[in-house]
Amino acid sequence: MFHLDYTHTNYEAFVHHVGQRLNVPVINNEIQFPQDTATGTFTYVVLPNGLEATLINCVLNDDWLIHRKKIAEEFYVLRVDMLTVPGTLVVTIDEDKVKDMNTSKSIAYLTSSLFDWSYYSTKGTTYVGVSILFNKEWLARYLDLETAENVLSTYISLKAENINIVPLDNKFRQWMQTVMEVEQDNPLRLTIIQNRIMLMIERFFAIIYEKMHNPAFRVPLSQEDINRVMQVEAILTRDIYQSPPPISQLAKMVSISESKLKKDFKVMYGSPIYEYYQKARMQAAQDKLLTGKYSVKEVAMELGYANLSNFTIAFKKAFGVLPSRLLSKQV
């Protein structure tokens, strides 16, 4: 088993520590995992405004136990993780544990250096993750001071009980995919990575701020409820160009009542099921138009709109701009 303990509050030093532990070199702030440990990479990235991040993109070839020991100095880490686990996954914060078997997780959550944090997963796990390190002062500058205090106190009190507090939606996953797949020889590679990570930070705290003012946020969902809703979201966004199953079918697929599915989905994702699906469709349309490779008509037809004006109305409702206007900016 690969077992790593650390207390680093400097990610550049942390990546070098991992390299030394594995006896592999750090080249251009990146290490290639040795084959007996994992297949993939671990990378250090400098972000704007004094932030640091690490990127991990690998498949585990051994069981892993990663343990960050608590320290007195107060730091926070925003973790954005996409995990496919064929065996066992255990995330621990102090004495609180979240354990799953044969699972897929796409989550964003905060951890604090004031608590022990550990991650255990078995061989065969696919681990794609971004970790962003910051201190309390940075968060107070990024948010207003009162909001920062509220966010941190809320997380400290919740710890692992709501570790899935922000499930990754389709937009988060698109940004993660871009970060992990941007070509090494792309001259804008670092800029693209920095941009997408900053978008993730902004989106995470925007969601938290909104949920903190929503009474439903205080209604806890069980781990089973959370897994069911995340499964439904994955079904909805698996192929955004196909019509979604009816809610009755979605509810049957995850063995839950329609009314509970509707309520729990809105608690987790902030929108009713079909409204969320429609937003994801319009986001996919926007992404295609921004490439400059598709006409408005082509995008509308791919999304299944027989009437171009209906697509135009839906797009403008979502983004406040006509799709043709967006397309003209790419010329």
C-alpha positions in Angstrom: 0.0 0.0 0.0 1.2 3.5 -0.8 1.0 5.4 2.5 1.8 9.2 2.7 1.7 11.5 5.7 2.2 15.2 5.3 1.6 18.6 6.9 2.7 20.9 4.1 1.2 24.3 3.6 3.4 24.9 0.5 2.3 22.9 -2.5 5.6 23.2 -4.4 7.4 21.7 -1.4 4.6 19.1 -1.2 5.0 17.9 -4.8 8.8 17.5 -4.2 8.0 15.6 -1.0 5.9 13.2 -2.9 8.6 12.8 -5.6 11.2 12.0 -2.9 8.8 9.6 -1.2 8.3 7.7 -4.5 11.9 8.2 -5.7 10.9 9.9 -8.9 12.1 13.3 -10.3 10.0 16.5 -10.4 10.2 17.8 -13.9 8.5 21.1 -14.8 6.6 20.9 -11.5 5.2 17.5 -12.4 5.9 13.9 -11.4 5.0 10.8 -13.3 3.9 8.1 -10.8 5.9 4.9 -10.8 3.9 2.0 -12.3 3.7 0.1 -9.0 2.0 3.0 -7.4 -0.2 4.6 -10.1 -0.5 5.4 -13.8 -0.6 9.2 -14.3 0.7 12.5 -13.0 0.7 14.8 -10.0 1.3 18.5 -10.9 2.0 21.8 -9.0 0.3 24.9 -10.4 0.7 28.6 -9.4 -2.6 30.5 -9.5 -3.3 34.2 -9.5 -3.6 36.2 -6.3 -1.1 34.1 -4.4 -2.9 30.8 -4.6 -1.4 27.3 -5.2 -3.0 24.2 -6.6 -2.1 20.6 -7.3 -3.6 18.4 -10.1 -3.8 14.7 -9.9 -4.9 12.5 -12.9 -4.2 8.8 -12.4 -5.4 5.3 -12.0 -4.2 3.7 -8.7 -2.1 0.5 -9.2 -2.0 -0.1 -5.4 -4.1 0.7 -2.4 -3.6 4.3 -1.2 -3.8 6.0 2.2 -3.1 9.7 2.1 -3.1 11.5 5.5 -2.8 15.2 6.1 -2.1 15.7 9.8 -3.7 18.6 11.6 -1.5 21.6 12.5 -2.2 24.7 14.6 -1.7 27.1 11.6 -5.1 27.7 9.9 -5.2 26.8 6.2 -8.0 25.5 4.0 -8.1 23.3 0.9 -10.8 23.3 -1.7 -10.9 19.8 -3.1 -12.6 19.1 -6.4 -12.6 15.4 -7.0 -13.9 13.0 -9.6 -13.5 9.4 -8.4 -14.5 6.0 -9.8 -13.8 3.4 -7.1 -14.2 -0.3 -7.9 -13.4 -1.2 -4.3 -13.5 0.8 -1.1 -13.3 4.5 -0.5 -13.0 6.1 2.9 -12.7 9.8 3.5 -12.1 10.8 7.2 -12.1 14.2 8.9 -11.1 13.8 12.5 -13.4 11.1 13.8 -16.0 11.5 11.1 -16.0 9.0 8.2 -17.7 8.7 4.9 -17.3 5.1 3.5 -18.5 3.8 0.1 -18.1 0.7 -1.9 -18.0 0.4 -5.7 -18.9 4.0 -6.2 -18.4 7.1 -8.4 -18.0 10.5 -6.7 -17.9 13.9 -8.2 -17.7 16.4 -5.4 -16.2 19.7 -4.2 -15.6 20.3 -0.5 -13.5 22.2 1.9 -11.0 20.8 4.5 -9.2 22.6 7.2 -5.7 22.1 8.6 -7.3 22.3 12.0 -8.5 18.7 11.5 -6.9 15.5 10.4 -7.9 14.5 6.9 -7.3 11.2 5.2 -8.3 9.5 2.0 -8.2 5.7 1.5 -9.0 4.0 -1.7 -8.3 0.6 -3.2 -6.3 -0.4 -6.3 -8.1 0.4 -9.6 -9.5 3.7 -8.5 -9.5 6.4 -11.2 -8.6 9.7 -9.4 -9.0 13.0 -11.1 -8.7 16.0 -8.7 -7.8 19.6 -8.2 -6.8 20.8 -4.7 -6.5 24.6 -4.1 -4.7 25.9 -1.0 -5.6 29.2 0.7 -5.6 30.8 4.1 -8.4 32.6 6.0 -7.1 36.0 5.0 -7.3 35.2 1.3 -10.9 34.0 1.7 -11.8 37.2 3.7 -10.5 39.3 0.7 -12.2 37.1 -1.9 -15.5 37.2 0.0 -16.5 39.9 2.4 -15.2 39.2 5.9 -18.6 38.3 7.4 -19.4 35.8 4.6 -16.0 34.2 4.9 -16.5 33.7 8.6 -19.9 32.1 8.0 -18.6 29.8 5.4 -15.7 28.6 7.5 -17.7 28.2 10.7 -20.3 26.2 8.8 -17.7 23.9 7.3 -15.9 23.4 10.6 -19.2 22.4 12.3 -20.3 20.1 9.5 -17.0 18.4 8.8 -17.5 15.1 7.1 -21.3 14.9 7.7 -21.9 16.9 4.6 -18.8 16.1 2.7 -20.8 16.1 -0.6 -22.0 19.6 0.1 -21.4 20.6 -3.6 -21.9 17.8 -6.1 -20.2 18.6 -9.4 -22.6 19.6 -12.1 -22.0 19.4 -15.8 -20.1 22.8 -15.9 -17.7 21.7 -13.1 -17.0 18.5 -15.0 -16.3 20.4 -18.3 -13.8 22.6 -16.5 -12.1 19.6 -14.9 -11.9 17.9 -18.3 -10.3 21.0 -19.9 -7.8 21.2 -17.1 -6.7 17.6 -17.4 -6.7 17.4 -21.2 -5.2 20.7 -22.4 -2.1 19.8 -24.5 1.3 20.0 -23.0 2.6 22.0 -26.1 -0.3 24.5 -26.0 1.4 27.9 -25.4 -1.7 28.9 -23.4 -1.7 25.7 -21.3 -1.0 27.4 -17.9 -3.4 30.3 -18.6 -6.2 27.9 -19.5 -5.6 25.8 -16.4 -5.5 28.9 -14.2 -8.6 30.3 -15.7 -10.6 27.1 -15.3 -9.5 26.6 -11.7 -10.4 30.2 -10.8 -13.9 29.6 -12.4 -14.2 26.5 -10.1 -13.4 28.5 -7.0 -15.8 31.3 -7.9 -18.6 28.8 -8.7 -18.0 26.8 -5.5 -18.3 29.8 -3.2 -21.2 31.2 -5.2 -23.1 28.0 -4.6 -22.2 27.9 -1.0 -23.3 31.5 -0.5 -26.6 30.8 -2.2 -27.2 27.6 -0.2 -26.4 29.3 3.1 -29.4 31.6 2.5 -31.6 28.7 1.6 -33.4 27.0 4.5 -33.3 23.7 2.6 -29.5 23.6 3.0 -30.0 22.9 6.7 -32.1 19.8 5.9 -29.6 17.0 5.9 -29.7 14.3 3.3 -28.5 10.8 4.0 -25.5 9.4 2.2 -27.9 7.1 0.4 -30.1 10.0 -0.7 -27.1 11.9 -1.9 -25.8 9.0 -4.0 -29.3 8.5 -5.6 -29.6 12.2 -6.6 -26.0 12.2 -8.0 -26.9 9.1 -10.0 -30.0 10.9 -11.5 -27.9 13.9 -12.4 -25.4 11.7 -14.1 -28.2 10.0 -16.1 -29.6 13.5 -17.1 -26.3 14.8 -18.4 -24.8 11.5 -19.9 -26.0 12.5 -23.3 -27.4 16.1 -23.3 -28.5 15.7 -26.9 -31.1 13.0 -26.1 -34.4 13.6 -24.4 -34.3 12.8 -20.7 -36.3 10.0 -19.1 -39.6 11.1 -17.4 -39.3 11.8 -13.7 -41.3 8.6 -13.0 -38.7 6.5 -14.7 -35.8 8.3 -13.1 -37.4 7.7 -9.7 -37.7 4.0 -10.4 -34.1 3.8 -11.7 -32.9 4.8 -8.2 -35.7 3.3 -6.1 -37.1 6.5 -4.7 -40.5 8.2 -4.8 -41.1 10.9 -7.4 -41.8 13.5 -4.7 -38.7 12.8 -2.7 -36.6 12.8 -5.9 -37.9 16.2 -6.8 -37.3 17.6 -3.4 -33.8 16.1 -2.9 -32.6 17.1 -6.4 -33.6 20.7 -5.8 -31.8 20.7 -2.4 -28.6 19.4 -3.9 -28.5 21.2 -7.3 -30.6 24.3 -6.6 -33.0 23.7 -9.5 -35.9 21.4 -10.4 -34.9 18.4 -12.5 -35.9 19.5 -15.9 -34.9 23.1 -15.4 -31.4 21.8 -14.5 -31.4 19.6 -17.6 -32.4 22.6 -19.8 -29.6 24.7 -18.3 -27.1 21.9 -19.1 -28.5 21.8 -22.7 -28.1 25.5 -23.2 -24.6 25.4 -21.7 -23.7 22.7 -24.3 -25.1 24.9 -27.0 -23.0 27.9 -25.8 -19.9 25.8 -25.7 -20.4 24.6 -29.3 -21.1 28.1 -30.6 -18.0 29.5 -28.8 -15.8 27.1 -30.8 -16.9 29.0 -34.0 -17.2 25.7 -35.8 -21.0 25.4 -35.8 -23.9 27.6 -37.1 -26.8 28.5 -34.8 -29.0 26.2 -37.0 -26.6 23.2 -36.6 -26.5 23.6 -32.9 -30.3 23.9 -32.6 -30.9 20.8 -34.8 -28.4 18.8 -32.8 -30.3 19.7 -29.6 -33.5 18.6 -31.3 -35.1 21.9 -32.0 -37.2 21.7 -35.1 -38.1 25.4 -34.8 -35.1 27.7 -34.8 -37.0 30.5 -33.1 -37.8 28.3 -30.1 -34.1 27.6 -29.7 -33.3 31.3 -29.9 -35.8 32.1 -27.2 -34.5 29.4 -24.9 -30.9 30.5 -25.4 -31.6 34.2 -24.8 -33.5 33.2 -21.6 -30.5 31.3 -20.4 -27.8 33.8 -21.2 -29.5 37.1 -22.0 -28.0 37.3 -25.5 -29.1 35.9 -28.9 -27.1 32.9 -30.1 -26.3 34.8 -33.4 -24.8 37.6 -31.3 -22.6 35.2 -29.5 -21.6 33.6 -32.8 -20.7 36.9 -34.4 -18.1 37.6 -31.7 -16.2 34.5 -32.9 -15.8 35.9 -36.4 
